[in-house]
Amino acid sequence: MSVLHELKSRVCPVCGSGPEAATLFLEQSIDPEKLNRFSFASRKAPEFMSYRLLRCSPCSTVYAVAAPPSEALAHAYSEASYDGTEEANLAGDTYLDALQPFLVSLPPRARALEIGTGTGVLLERLLGAGLHEVVGVEPSKAAIDAASERVRPFIKEGVFVESEFAPVTFDLICCFQTLEHVSDPKKLTEACARLLRPGGLLAFVTHDYTALVNRLLGRRSPIIDIEHLQLFCRASLDRLLTTSGLTIESLTPLVNRYPLRYWLRLSPFPMAMKSAMQASVRRIGLADLRLSVNVGNLITIARKP
């Protein structure tokens, strides 16, 4: 894929430290022949490929020391296929449940923005929860085409660009399972802080590379992905948000609920074994059994003073 043709050197995207202040996390492992139209798609089967990853000593962020330019990434996401409507709906339920305790603090006629909205399932749920206005940003044409008629008009196609929105106009900004994918998460976080009204909330859902499941699986963890330009933990998220002028109110594990067949799809087993296991659970009628599992994700809620 053309996205791999020109990798650009990077420093830590959270604190700006160079590679000399980092240690090796994982060597690069990319097989171009395994890349396809789903490689930059949401909720795909894991390929366990990555750029060369370093762990920044000052802030604990894991980051790709060389990665594709933002323009190439934007094109890759725009052209990616979409596969995961049911899982997206279940994720939307999980996200809304996690947000509910904080929504009560929002003012009447609250306005929300979601960066990386996919099919807009969270936008629908936020409208149902009483928010007055919602806007989503999504680069994938296929995901937008799969959105419901209710929210499709509220989704802007493309990558997030701060100048497309008026400053100090949102009460809630969500960026769920997207922060690992952007070229400059610090720039995005600072932009969100400028777009929020005083007292507004910024919510992130990210992977936690220090979580037990991810440490045990190592390179076979689903978080090891060619889409991920950086990985976070509690310390790096604290550094990212507080240096952007926000106050963290909650930073906790997120428990996801998906059908057993989806968990098997994410499992680290060889493809032939996964296919056999998926066929077995279909035969015995357990494929759609929904299980709640802590798979090493974090939800962070921060407030603008």
Order of alpha helices (4+ residues) and beta strands (2+ residues): beta-beta-beta-beta-beta-alpha-alpha-beta-alpha-beta-alpha-beta-beta-alpha-beta-alpha-beta-alpha-beta-alpha-alpha-beta
